[in-house]
Amino acid sequence: MRKLSLLSGLIAVLLAVPAHAQWQLDNAHSNLNFISVKKNSIAEVHQFKQLTGEVSDAGMIHLVINLASVDTQIDIRNERMKTMLFEIVQFPTAVFEGQIDMSKINALAVGATLDMPVSGKLTLHGKSQDVKAMLHITKLMDNQLQAVTKMPIILNADLYDLVGGIEKLREAANLPVIATSVPVTFDLTFKP
């Protein structure tokens, strides 16, 4: 009887402790924005509404952006970006994979912040490129993490074979020019 009680207690303790310290992206409290510039001086902020991802206990980052969730505040422009630029039938997602130093993050107290460089690979439109960012990381209540870009990440459309799609958008909207360098920012929250 005593062994059964001890075994039951051990099982209860093991079930109460998480199997790993992996954090899942909280889409409801996260955003990823990008800015397009047309006619050399008209900047517009857009976003992706569906993000998924995780940070493993080893610090491996995996972030997936559903490109069909692009939101430009104009329905016809959303559709054009999906079909002409991102070509979501063939390339439905963009994926970032990278690594962060978890020893520094695990040492953070609730409310403490840390600036940390992060590098990894972004796969977009069938092309993978190295990407670097400086993040401002905050340890939140309930062991949550917030990661915010300290400065925009500039993506060059040419490196992702997107210039042809930008040209199609330019022609469809009858614009003289759309910039091919795109600033990207994000504010991501991860829960254990």
Secondary structure, 3 states (H helix, E strand, C coil): CHHHHHHHHHHHHHHHCCCCCCEEECHHHCEEEEEEEECCCEEEEEEECCEEEEECCCCEEEEEEEHHHEECCCHHHHHHHHHHHCCCCCCCEEEEEEECCHHHHHCCCCCCEEEEEEEEEEEECCEEEEEEEEEEEEECHHHCEEEEECCCEEEEHHHHCCHHHHHHHHHHCCCCCECCEEEEEEEEEEEC
